[in-house]
Amino acid sequence: MARELYVTLRSPFARKVWMALIEKGLATEIVVIDLESRPSAFEALSPIGKVPVLVDDDGTTVPDSTVICEYLEDRYREHPLRGRGWEARLAVRQLDELGDALADGAVALFFARRDQNARAEAKSSAGIDRLLDTLDAAASPDGAPFCGTLSYGDLAVLAALGYLGFRHGEGWRPGRERLARWYDTLDQRPSAVATRPRLA
Ligand SMILES: N[C@@H](CCC(=O)N[C@@H](CS)C(=O)NCC(=O)O)C(=O)O
């Protein structure tokens, strides 16, 4: 059977894994679903009920973007996206967590604005600003990957920033030139170009 990745075209979590599969050269059929009317085949795959879900070519089924990335690294060693040794792996996992938190914040901000919930909007905006400042301080001045070589942590942050720009514009950039340079460099990779968030 063909390897399948269940996604939506806007989910930053799905995009992180989609990019990882491209970077690792693992051919995958992308199955785009509508979260408003989830097909029963998708519901059966994961009790979590969120995208992404990976169904590997032997039927191994893995939900959650970080769990999928770790699984891919454990199973497919080519084009590694996490470092060797505990320090490098810890750094990648921590970066991945920052990226996921940023994505969660950007999604929460979208719903807060849609629902005109000023309190939730202020909370999400403050959380996003803190994460952006942390990432900007950690980014290298020359646009290089955060941990030296490209990691799935970079992909998590790239997907989160791509979603932030898609939903909320580019207002995150001023005063965060290092992070913007890092983003603009990685955003040119074929894996990033092929997976940019879109409405349909
Ligand atoms: N921790 C999960 C988060 C995934 C997630 O929140 N996906 C959203 C789309 S961006 C989703 O499927 N939401 C559907 C729902 O919550 O019902 C991961 O990293 O994969």
The ligand as a Gaussian input file, in Angstrom:
#p B3LYP/6-31G(d) Opt

LIG

0 1
 N       -0.462000      18.073000      18.886000
 C       -1.063000      17.849000      17.595000
 C       -1.926000      19.050000      17.241000
 C       -2.660000      18.841000      15.907000
 C       -3.804000      19.848000      15.726000
 O       -4.134000      20.651000      16.611000
 N       -4.415000      19.791000      14.530000
 C       -5.575000      20.622000      14.276000
 C       -5.462000      21.298000      12.927000
 S       -4.260000      22.580000      12.957000
 C       -6.815000      19.746000      14.203000
 O       -6.793000      18.699000      13.582000
 N       -7.905000      20.178000      14.857000
 C       -9.134000      19.470000      14.806000
 C       -9.806000      19.431000      16.131000
 O       -9.229000      19.896000      17.124000
 O      -10.930000      18.928000      16.175000
 C        0.032000      17.608000      16.558000
 O        1.157000      18.074000      16.777000
 O       -0.223000      16.934000      15.546000

